[in-house]
C-alpha cells in the first residue's frame, strides 16, 4: 500500500529525537494536548504511524522515566494504541506540566514548559505527530493540527505565530478545534522547522511544477487563440480574393495587390510574415497586412 504524504512527513519528523530532557518534555506535552485522551483517569494515544509508535516509548522514558501500561505490537495491522491508567504515573506526568489532577482540570499550554526556542519547536513537533496531518501537495495545500481543547488551540495559535511569524487559521469541526495552514510557503516553513525538510521540499517542488504547468497552459491557450485568429483572417482574405475574381476586378488591381492575392491563394495557411517574405522584393509584415486589408475592403465594396 502506498504511503501517504502525511505519513512520510511524520516519519521524517520522527527521525529527530530530542537530545535534552526539556525538549523531550515539551514534545510529550504537545503529544498529550493533541492526542486522543489526556485526563486524570486515562491517557490514550492512537496512531497509524509506525515510526511515531517506535519513538513514543523512548520519548516518555526520556521525559518521565516511565513506561506505558499498555503498548501495541508493532506487527499489528491498523491503528496502534498506547495507554497509561496507573494513577501515580498520571499524577507525575500532569505534575510535570503544572497540572493538579485533583482539581477540575482544564488543559492549556503551560508556557514555562515551552519557554526555550528549542522546546517550542519540540512542542509543535509533538502536536503534529499526535494531532496533525498534511495533504499531498499534488492535490492541494493544507496542513492542520486538531485538538479537543479550546484553550490549547488558542494558545498553540499564539505559539505558532511567535515561532513561525505567521498565524494559522482556526475552525471548529464537530467537537474538535482545528488550526490549519493553506499557504504552500507557510506549510513548507512549518515542516522545515519540525525537522522534515524533505517533505517541505516536496511541497515547494509541487508548487513550482503547478506554476510551470499553468504557464505552459496559458502559453498554449494564447498560441491557440493566435492560430485561430490567423486562420479566420486567412479565410476572410481568400473569400475576398474569390469575390474580386468572380467580379472581374482582380486583374484590374495594381500589381502589388495582385501579387499579394496570388501569394495568399497559393499559401492559404501561411502567416502574414511568411507572405511578406514571398513578395518581390520582400516587404514588412505591416505592409503585407495593409495589402490584405485593401483586398478585403475592395471585396466588401464589390459585394454590396
C-alpha positions in Angstrom: 0.0 0.0 0.0 1.3 3.4 -0.9 2.5 5.6 1.9 0.6 8.9 2.2 2.4 12.3 2.1 1.3 13.0 5.6 2.7 9.6 6.8 6.0 10.3 5.1 6.2 13.7 6.7 5.6 12.2 10.2 8.2 9.5 9.6 10.7 12.2 8.7 9.8 14.2 11.9 10.3 11.1 14.0 14.0 11.0 12.9 14.5 14.0 15.2 14.7 12.7 18.8 15.2 15.4 21.4 18.7 15.4 23.0 17.7 17.4 26.0 15.1 16.3 28.6 13.4 19.7 28.5 12.8 19.2 24.8 11.5 15.7 25.3 9.2 17.0 28.0 7.9 19.7 25.6 7.4 17.2 22.8 5.4 14.9 25.1 3.4 18.0 26.1 2.4 18.6 22.5 1.6 14.9 22.0 -0.6 14.8 25.1 -2.5 18.0 24.4 -3.3 16.9 20.8 -3.7 13.1 21.5 -7.0 11.2 21.8 -7.3 11.3 25.6 -5.4 13.1 28.4 -7.4 13.0 31.6 -6.8 12.3 35.3 -8.1 8.8 34.7 -6.5 7.8 31.5 -4.0 8.7 28.8 -4.6 7.2 25.4 -2.6 7.9 22.3 -3.7 6.3 19.0 -1.6 6.5 15.8 -1.3 4.8 12.5 2.4 5.9 12.1 4.8 3.0 12.8 7.6 5.5 13.1 5.8 7.5 15.7 4.9 4.3 17.6 8.5 3.4 17.7 9.8 6.7 19.1 6.9 7.3 21.5 8.1 5.0 24.3 11.6 6.5 24.0 10.2 10.0 24.4 8.2 9.0 27.6 11.3 7.3 29.1 13.4 10.4 28.4 10.8 12.8 29.7 9.3 11.0 32.6 11.4 7.9 33.1 8.4 5.7 32.8 6.8 3.1 30.5 3.3 2.8 29.1 0.9 0.5 30.9 -0.2 -0.9 27.5 1.8 -0.9 24.3 0.7 -2.4 20.9 2.5 -4.9 18.9 4.4 -3.2 16.0 3.2 -6.1 13.8 -0.4 -5.4 14.5 -2.4 -4.0 11.5 -4.3 -0.8 11.6 -4.2 1.7 14.4 -1.8 1.4 17.3 -2.9 2.3 20.8 -0.8 3.3 23.8 -2.3 3.7 27.3 -1.5 4.8 30.8 -4.1 4.2 33.5 -1.9 4.0 36.6 -2.9 6.9 38.8 0.6 7.6 40.2 2.0 7.8 36.7 -0.7 10.2 35.5 -0.1 12.4 38.6 3.6 12.5 37.8 3.0 13.4 34.2 0.5 16.1 35.0 2.7 17.5 37.7 5.5 17.9 35.2 3.3 20.3 33.3 2.0 22.2 36.4 -1.4 20.4 36.5 -3.1 19.1 39.6 -5.3 16.1 38.6 -7.3 16.5 41.9 -8.7 19.9 40.7 -11.2 20.3 37.9 -8.8 20.0 35.0 -8.8 22.5 32.1 -5.9 21.7 29.9 -3.9 24.6 28.4 -0.4 25.3 27.2 1.7 25.9 30.3 4.2 28.4 28.8 7.1 27.7 31.2 7.3 24.2 29.7 7.9 25.8 26.2 10.0 28.8 27.3 13.1 28.0 25.2 13.0 28.2 21.4 14.1 24.5 21.1 11.3 23.5 23.4 8.7 25.5 21.3 9.8 23.6 18.2 9.6 20.3 20.1 6.1 21.1 21.4 4.9 21.8 17.8 6.6 18.6 16.6 4.6 16.6 19.2 1.4 18.3 18.3 1.9 17.4 14.7 2.8 13.8 15.4 -0.3 13.3 17.6 -2.9 15.5 16.0 -1.6 16.7 12.7 -1.9 15.9 9.0 -0.7 17.4 5.8 -2.3 17.0 2.3 -0.4 15.6 -0.6 0.7 18.8 -2.4 -0.2 17.3 -5.7 -3.8 17.6 -4.6 -3.7 20.9 -2.7 -2.1 22.8 0.2 -3.5 22.0 3.6 -1.8 21.3 7.0 -3.8 21.1 10.2 -3.5 20.4 13.9 -6.6 19.1 15.8 -7.3 19.1 19.5 -10.4 18.8 21.6 -9.3 21.6 23.9 -10.3 25.2 23.1 -7.6 26.8 25.3 -4.9 24.6 23.8 -5.9 25.6 20.2 -6.0 29.3 21.1 -2.6 29.2 22.9 -1.0 27.0 20.2 -2.1 29.5 17.6 -0.3 32.2 19.5 2.8 30.0 19.9 2.9 29.3 16.1 2.7 33.0 15.4 5.6 33.6 17.8 7.7 30.7 16.4 6.9 30.9 12.7 6.0 34.6 12.2 2.6 33.8 10.7 -0.7 32.7 12.3 -2.7 29.6 11.4 -6.5 29.9 10.8 -8.8 28.2 13.2 -12.1 26.4 12.8 -14.5 24.0 14.7 -15.1 20.5 13.4 -17.6 18.7 15.4 -16.3 18.8 19.0 -12.7 19.5 17.8 -10.7 22.7 17.4 -8.7 22.8 14.2 -5.7 25.0 13.4 -4.8 25.0 9.7 -2.5 26.5 7.1 -3.3 26.7 3.4 -0.3 28.7 2.0 2.4 26.4 0.5 5.2 28.6 1.8 3.9 28.6 5.3 3.4 24.8 5.3 6.9 24.3 3.9 8.4 26.6 6.6 6.5 24.8 9.3 7.6 21.3 8.2 11.2 22.5 7.9 11.0 23.9 11.5 9.7 20.5 12.7 12.6 18.7 11.1 11.1 17.5 7.8 13.0 19.3 5.1 12.4 16.6 2.5 8.6 16.9 2.9 9.0 20.7 2.8 10.9 20.5 -0.4 8.2 18.2 -1.8 5.7 21.0 -1.3 7.8 23.6 -3.0 8.6 21.3 -5.9 4.9 20.6 -6.3 4.2 24.3 -6.3 6.9 25.0 -8.9 5.5 22.2 -11.1 2.0 23.7 -10.9 3.3 27.1 -11.7 5.2 25.8 -14.7 2.2 23.8 -15.9 -0.1 26.9 -15.6 2.4 28.9 -17.5 2.6 26.3 -20.3 -1.2 26.1 -20.4 -1.5 29.9 -20.7 1.1 29.9 -23.5 -0.7 27.1 -25.3 -4.1 28.8 -24.9 -2.5 32.0 -26.2 -1.0 30.2 -29.2 -4.3 28.5 -29.9 -6.1 31.8 -29.8 -3.5 33.4 -32.1 -3.7 30.4 -34.5 -7.5 30.8 -34.7 -7.1 34.5 -35.5 -4.7 33.7 -38.3 -7.0 31.1 -39.8 -10.0 33.3 -39.6 -8.1 36.2 -41.2 -6.8 33.9 -44.0 -10.3 32.6 -44.7 -11.6 36.2 -44.9 -8.8 37.1 -47.3 -9.4 34.1 -49.5 -13.1 34.9 -49.7 -12.3 38.5 -50.7 -10.0 37.3 -53.4 -12.7 34.9 -54.8 -15.3 37.8 -54.8 -12.9 40.1 -56.7 -12.1 37.3 -59.2 -15.7 36.5 -59.9 -16.5 40.2 -60.3 -13.6 40.5 -62.8 -11.9 43.2 -60.7 -8.8 41.3 -59.5 -7.0 41.7 -62.9 -7.6 45.5 -62.9 -5.9 46.0 -59.5 -2.4 47.3 -59.0 0.4 44.7 -59.5 1.2 44.8 -55.7 -2.3 43.7 -54.8 -2.4 41.0 -57.5 0.9 39.7 -56.2 -0.4 39.6 -52.6 -3.6 37.8 -53.7 -1.7 35.2 -55.7 0.6 34.5 -52.7 -2.4 34.1 -50.4 -4.2 31.7 -52.8 -1.1 29.6 -53.2 -0.4 29.5 -49.4 -3.8 29.6 -47.5 -2.3 28.7 -44.1 0.8 31.0 -44.3 1.2 33.8 -41.8 1.4 37.5 -42.9 5.2 37.4 -42.1 5.6 34.4 -44.4 3.6 36.0 -47.2 5.6 39.2 -46.8 8.8 37.3 -47.4 7.4 35.9 -50.7 7.0 39.4 -52.2 9.4 40.7 -54.9 11.2 42.4 -53.2 10.2 41.2 -49.7 8.2 43.6 -47.7 7.4 44.1 -44.0 4.5 42.3 -42.1 2.6 45.6 -41.6 2.9 46.4 -45.4 1.6 42.9 -46.2 -1.3 43.4 -43.7 -2.2 46.7 -45.5 -2.4 44.9 -48.8 -4.7 42.2 -47.4 -6.9 44.8 -45.7 -7.2 46.6 -49.1 -8.3 43.4 -50.8 -10.9 42.7 -48.1 -12.2 46.3 -48.3 -12.5 46.2 -52.1 -14.3 42.9 -51.9 -16.8 44.4 -49.5 -17.5 47.3 -51.9 -17.9 44.8 -54.7 -20.3 42.6 -52.8 -22.7 45.4 -51.9 
